[in-house]
Amino acid sequence: MNGAKAKRGPHWRRHLIRQIIGWTVIVVGIIDLPLPGPGWLIIGMGALILAPYIKVFRRFVDWIQRRFPALREPLRKFEAKYGLPEDDDGPRA
């Protein structure tokens, strides 16, 4: 039993919570699309939260950085503060 826990890594709970929050934000954004509100912005925030875990969202964030150069610095700061370190053994898709 201890071997399975050691295999998961020390941050698996944080990764799980972050994925739950990211997917919840995306669902709220999808629900908000037909309503008067910032549905696409909310979906983008969810994609930003999930970018370290899911390749499609990472490519989306890269596209946003190329398309809107003014957002490069804020996205870099967000990633530096909340992104996964490269040596982290967290789940990646």
Secondary structure, 3 states (H helix, E strand, C coil): CHHHHHHHCCCHHHHHHHHHHHHHHHHHHHHHCCCCCCHHHHHHHHHHHHCCCCHHHHHHHHHHHHHCHHHHHHHHHHHHHHCCCCCCCCCCC
